[in-house]
């Protein structure tokens, strides 16, 4: 894998990381606002706040998972292991990494893993 491509992926991953961190920060502020209003309002307001909190929590969980995947990919770049399937060791095609820059596995191994997890 050439250095230019690695640099591009590192930039892309870093930008995604920054975006997710900003999103998590916004979600934390939204959650604080919901917690402050939980005791005020009628039952419909409270129910709406509960739903909003559940949604924010789910989104935060997804963002946290994605952030971990990005951090792992950045670590693999530093270690010189980026772009190689963790299952079979073959090089992951650049086209796949451009779409999913934190991919751990090649398409064949990822498909086999998904079938195994069903």
C-alpha positions in Angstrom: 0.0 0.0 0.0 1.5 3.3 -1.0 2.2 6.2 1.4 0.0 8.6 -0.5 -3.1 6.4 -0.1 -2.2 5.8 3.6 -1.9 9.6 4.1 -5.3 10.1 2.4 -6.9 7.4 4.7 -5.3 8.9 7.8 -6.8 12.3 6.9 -10.2 10.9 6.1 -10.2 8.9 9.4 -9.1 11.9 11.4 -11.8 14.1 9.8 -14.4 11.4 10.7 -13.1 11.2 14.2 -13.4 15.0 14.6 -17.0 14.9 13.3 -18.0 12.2 15.7 -16.5 13.9 18.7 -18.4 17.1 17.8 -21.6 15.0 17.4 -21.0 13.3 20.8 -20.4 16.7 22.4 -23.7 18.1 20.9 -25.5 15.0 22.1 -24.1 15.4 25.6 -25.5 19.0 25.7 -28.9 17.8 24.4 -28.9 15.1 27.1 -28.2 17.7 29.8 -31.1 19.8 28.6 -33.4 16.8 28.7 -32.3 15.9 32.2 -33.0 19.4 33.4 -36.6 19.4 32.0 -37.5 15.9 33.1 -39.3 17.1 36.3 -41.2 19.8 34.6 -44.1 19.4 32.2 -47.0 17.0 31.9 -46.9 13.2 31.2 -46.7 13.7 27.4 -43.7 16.0 27.8 -42.0 13.4 30.1 -42.8 10.6 27.7 -41.4 12.6 24.8 -38.2 13.3 26.8 -37.8 9.6 27.6 -38.0 8.8 23.9 -35.5 11.6 23.1 -33.1 10.3 25.7 -33.4 6.8 24.3 -32.7 8.0 20.8 -29.7 10.1 21.9 -28.3 7.2 23.9 -28.6 4.9 20.9 -27.0 7.5 18.6 -24.2 8.0 21.2 -23.6 4.3 21.3 -23.3 4.0 17.6 -21.0 7.0 17.5 -18.8 5.6 20.3 -18.5 2.3 18.4 -17.6 4.1 15.2 -15.0 6.2 17.1 -13.4 3.0 18.5 -13.2 1.6 14.9 -11.6 4.8 13.6 -9.1 4.8 16.5 -8.2 1.2 15.8 -7.7 2.0 12.1 -5.4 4.9 13.0 -3.4 2.6 15.3 -3.1 0.0 12.5 -1.7 2.8 10.2 0.9 3.6 12.8 1.8 -0.1 13.2 2.0 -0.6 9.5 -0.8 -3.2 9.6 -3.5 -1.0 7.9 -5.2 -2.5 4.9 -4.6 -6.1 5.7 -7.4 -8.4 6.7 -7.2 -9.5 10.3 -8.6 -12.9 9.4 -6.7 -14.1 6.3 -3.9 -11.5 6.2 -4.6 -10.6 2.5 -4.5 -7.0 1.4 -7.9 -5.3 1.6 -8.7 -3.6 -1.8 -8.3 0.2 -1.8 -11.8 0.6 -3.2 -13.2 -1.1 0.0 -11.0 1.1 2.3 -12.1 4.2 0.4 -15.8 3.3 1.3 -15.1 1.9 4.7 -11.8 3.3 5.9 -11.9 1.4 9.2 -12.5 -2.0 7.5 -10.9 -4.9 9.4 -11.5 -7.6 6.9 -11.6 -8.3 3.2 -15.0 -8.8 1.6 -14.8 -12.6 1.7 -13.9 -12.8 5.4 -16.4 -10.1 6.4 -19.1 -12.0 4.5 -18.2 -15.2 6.2 -18.2 -13.5 9.6 -21.7 -12.1 8.9 -23.0 -15.5 7.9 -21.5 -17.0 11.1 -23.1 -14.3 13.3 -26.7 -14.8 11.9 
